Amino acid sequence: MLLIRGQAGGTALTGTLYEQGEPAPSFKGAPDEDAPYVWVCDAFYEVESGGQSQQIDGKEVKVAFESPMPRGFAGRDDAIEAAKDHVRTQFARLGVPEDDVELEVIQVQEAGQEV
C-alpha cells in the first residue's frame, strides 16, 4: 500500500493506493477488484456557505467533500501519476497553485507502519 500525500498552504491531503495483491476496497462504487492498482482519496471543492472550515495560507476556506471516487489502474506508474494529479487538482480547487503542492509517496508496511 502506498500513501500519496500533498502538502500546501499549511494543510495536507493523503490518499491510498492499494497495490497488486492487496485486497481492494469493497464499498459501494469501488472499482472491479481485478484492477491491480486501486486509488482512493477524498475529493472536495470550495463553497460559499456550509461545508467544513479549513485554514489554507492563513485564510479560512469553507470546503465541501464529495464521496471518494475509487479508480482502478493496470500499471503502477500510471496509478501513482493519476494519484498525484488528483491531489494537485484538489488543492487547485481551493485556489492553491499546483506548483505549490509538495508531493510524497509513502510505502506502508502490512501492519500499517510507514516505511
Contacts in CASP RR format, 6 or more apart in sequence:
PFRMAT RR
TARGET T0000
AUTHOR 0000-0000-0000
METHOD contacts of the structure
MODEL  1
MLLIRGQAGGTALTGTLYEQGEPAPSFKGAPDEDAPYVWVCDAFYEVESG
GQSQQIDGKEVKVAFESPMPRGFAGRDDAIEAAKDHVRTQFARLGVPEDD
VELEVIQVQEAGQEV
1 16 0 8 1.000
1 17 0 8 1.000
1 18 0 8 1.000
1 19 0 8 1.000
1 22 0 8 1.000
1 107 0 8 1.000
1 108 0 8 1.000
1 112 0 8 1.000
2 16 0 8 1.000
2 17 0 8 1.000
2 19 0 8 1.000
2 80 0 8 1.000
2 83 0 8 1.000
2 105 0 8 1.000
2 106 0 8 1.000
2 107 0 8 1.000
2 108 0 8 1.000
3 14 0 8 1.000
3 15 0 8 1.000
3 16 0 8 1.000
3 17 0 8 1.000
3 105 0 8 1.000
3 106 0 8 1.000
3 108 0 8 1.000
3 114 0 8 1.000
4 14 0 8 1.000
4 15 0 8 1.000
4 16 0 8 1.000
4 17 0 8 1.000
4 39 0 8 1.000
4 41 0 8 1.000
4 80 0 8 1.000
4 83 0 8 1.000
4 84 0 8 1.000
4 87 0 8 1.000
4 103 0 8 1.000
4 104 0 8 1.000
4 105 0 8 1.000
4 106 0 8 1.000
5 12 0 8 1.000
5 13 0 8 1.000
5 14 0 8 1.000
5 15 0 8 1.000
5 87 0 8 1.000
5 103 0 8 1.000
5 104 0 8 1.000
5 106 0 8 1.000
6 12 0 8 1.000
6 13 0 8 1.000
6 14 0 8 1.000
6 87 0 8 1.000
6 88 0 8 1.000
6 91 0 8 1.000
6 101 0 8 1.000
6 102 0 8 1.000
6 103 0 8 1.000
6 104 0 8 1.000
7 101 0 8 1.000
7 102 0 8 1.000
7 104 0 8 1.000
8 56 0 8 1.000
8 91 0 8 1.000
8 96 0 8 1.000
8 100 0 8 1.000
8 101 0 8 1.000
8 102 0 8 1.000
9 56 0 8 1.000
9 57 0 8 1.000
9 58 0 8 1.000
9 96 0 8 1.000
9 100 0 8 1.000
10 55 0 8 1.000
10 56 0 8 1.000
10 57 0 8 1.000
10 58 0 8 1.000
11 54 0 8 1.000
11 55 0 8 1.000
11 56 0 8 1.000
13 41 0 8 1.000
13 42 0 8 1.000
13 87 0 8 1.000
13 90 0 8 1.000
13 91 0 8 1.000
14 41 0 8 1.000
15 39 0 8 1.000
15 40 0 8 1.000
15 41 0 8 1.000
15 42 0 8 1.000
15 83 0 8 1.000
15 87 0 8 1.000
16 39 0 8 1.000
16 40 0 8 1.000
16 41 0 8 1.000
17 37 0 8 1.000
17 38 0 8 1.000
17 39 0 8 1.000
17 79 0 8 1.000
17 80 0 8 1.000
17 83 0 8 1.000
18 24 0 8 1.000
18 25 0 8 1.000
18 37 0 8 1.000
18 38 0 8 1.000
18 39 0 8 1.000
18 40 0 8 1.000
19 36 0 8 1.000
19 37 0 8 1.000
19 76 0 8 1.000
20 36 0 8 1.000
20 37 0 8 1.000
20 76 0 8 1.000
21 36 0 8 1.000
23 33 0 8 1.000
24 30 0 8 1.000
24 31 0 8 1.000
24 33 0 8 1.000
24 35 0 8 1.000
24 38 0 8 1.000
24 70 0 8 1.000
25 38 0 8 1.000
25 40 0 8 1.000
25 70 0 8 1.000
26 33 0 8 1.000
29 70 0 8 1.000
30 38 0 8 1.000
30 40 0 8 1.000
30 70 0 8 1.000
31 38 0 8 1.000
31 70 0 8 1.000
31 71 0 8 1.000
31 72 0 8 1.000
32 72 0 8 1.000
35 72 0 8 1.000
35 73 0 8 1.000
35 74 0 8 1.000
36 73 0 8 1.000
36 74 0 8 1.000
36 75 0 8 1.000
36 76 0 8 1.000
37 72 0 8 1.000
37 73 0 8 1.000
37 74 0 8 1.000
37 75 0 8 1.000
37 76 0 8 1.000
37 78 0 8 1.000
37 79 0 8 1.000
38 70 0 8 1.000
38 71 0 8 1.000
38 72 0 8 1.000
38 73 0 8 1.000
38 79 0 8 1.000
39 70 0 8 1.000
39 71 0 8 1.000
39 72 0 8 1.000
39 73 0 8 1.000
39 79 0 8 1.000
39 82 0 8 1.000
39 83 0 8 1.000
39 86 0 8 1.000
40 68 0 8 1.000
40 70 0 8 1.000
41 68 0 8 1.000
41 83 0 8 1.000
41 86 0 8 1.000
41 87 0 8 1.000
41 90 0 8 1.000
42 65 0 8 1.000
42 66 0 8 1.000
42 68 0 8 1.000
42 90 0 8 1.000
43 65 0 8 1.000
43 66 0 8 1.000
43 67 0 8 1.000
43 68 0 8 1.000
43 69 0 8 1.000
43 86 0 8 1.000
43 90 0 8 1.000
44 63 0 8 1.000
44 64 0 8 1.000
44 65 0 8 1.000
44 66 0 8 1.000
44 90 0 8 1.000
44 93 0 8 1.000
44 94 0 8 1.000
45 63 0 8 1.000
45 64 0 8 1.000
45 66 0 8 1.000
45 93 0 8 1.000
45 94 0 8 1.000
46 61 0 8 1.000
46 62 0 8 1.000
46 63 0 8 1.000
46 64 0 8 1.000
46 93 0 8 1.000
46 94 0 8 1.000
46 95 0 8 1.000
47 62 0 8 1.000
47 63 0 8 1.000
47 64 0 8 1.000
48 62 0 8 1.000
49 62 0 8 1.000
50 62 0 8 1.000
50 64 0 8 1.000
51 62 0 8 1.000
51 63 0 8 1.000
51 64 0 8 1.000
52 62 0 8 1.000
52 63 0 8 1.000
52 64 0 8 1.000
52 65 0 8 1.000
53 60 0 8 1.000
53 61 0 8 1.000
53 62 0 8 1.000
53 63 0 8 1.000
54 60 0 8 1.000
54 61 0 8 1.000
54 62 0 8 1.000
54 63 0 8 1.000
54 94 0 8 1.000
55 61 0 8 1.000
56 94 0 8 1.000
56 95 0 8 1.000
56 96 0 8 1.000
57 96 0 8 1.000
61 94 0 8 1.000
63 94 0 8 1.000
71 82 0 8 1.000
72 79 0 8 1.000
73 79 0 8 1.000
73 82 0 8 1.000
80 105 0 8 1.000
84 103 0 8 1.000
87 101 0 8 1.000
87 103 0 8 1.000
88 98 0 8 1.000
88 101 0 8 1.000
88 103 0 8 1.000
89 98 0 8 1.000
91 98 0 8 1.000
91 100 0 8 1.000
91 101 0 8 1.000
92 98 0 8 1.000
106 114 0 8 1.000
106 115 0 8 1.000
107 114 0 8 1.000
107 115 0 8 1.000
108 114 0 8 1.000
108 115 0 8 1.000
109 115 0 8 1.000
END
